Amino acid sequence: MDKKPSKKKFHVGENETIDQCLARMEQEGYQPVRRMEEPVFQETETNGIKDIQPFGRIIVFEGKFSGKTEH
């Protein structure tokens, strides 16, 4: 039997909802204890002037192993 790490990070996939990510965490036996959001920026250039614009975000959940897994 494999021992699971006590904490694990789960990234919300590009075509995945937050609910789907949370369900995936629960299936692996983890409960969310922290939510983090990281901004993603895109650099554009117009007439030789560089500009950085917000492009999106990455959502990451930190899960704590609860010992309960669904099969």
C-alpha positions in Angstrom: 0.0 0.0 0.0 1.4 3.4 -1.0 1.8 6.1 1.6 0.3 9.4 0.4 2.0 12.7 1.2 0.2 14.6 3.9 -0.1 17.7 1.7 -0.5 18.0 -2.1 -1.1 20.8 -4.5 -3.9 20.5 -7.1 -4.0 22.9 -10.1 -7.3 23.6 -11.7 -6.9 22.5 -15.3 -7.5 24.7 -18.3 -10.7 22.9 -19.2 -11.7 22.0 -15.7 -14.1 23.7 -13.3 -13.3 24.3 -9.6 -15.9 21.8 -8.6 -14.3 19.1 -10.8 -10.9 19.8 -9.2 -12.4 19.6 -5.7 -14.0 16.3 -6.7 -10.7 15.0 -8.0 -9.1 16.0 -4.6 -11.8 14.1 -2.7 -11.3 11.0 -4.9 -7.6 11.0 -4.0 -8.5 11.4 -0.3 -7.5 15.1 0.2 -9.5 18.0 1.7 -8.9 21.5 0.6 -7.2 23.7 3.2 -6.0 26.6 1.1 -6.8 28.3 -2.2 -4.2 30.3 -4.1 -4.5 32.4 -7.2 -1.6 33.4 -9.4 -2.0 36.0 -12.1 -0.8 35.3 -15.7 0.4 38.2 -17.8 0.9 38.6 -21.5 3.5 40.9 -23.1 2.3 42.8 -26.2 4.1 45.3 -28.4 2.4 48.1 -30.3 4.5 50.5 -32.4 7.7 49.5 -30.6 6.1 50.0 -27.1 6.0 47.0 -24.9 3.0 46.6 -22.6 2.2 43.9 -20.1 -1.5 43.1 -19.7 -3.3 40.6 -17.3 -4.1 37.5 -19.4 -5.7 35.1 -16.9 -5.1 33.3 -13.6 -4.0 30.0 -12.3 -6.0 28.5 -9.4 -4.2 26.1 -7.0 -5.7 24.3 -4.1 -3.5 22.8 -1.3 -5.0 19.6 0.1 -4.4 17.8 3.3 -4.7 14.0 3.3 -7.7 12.9 5.2 -7.3 9.1 4.7 -10.7 8.8 3.0 -10.7 7.8 -0.6 -13.6 7.1 -3.0 -13.3 4.3 -5.5 
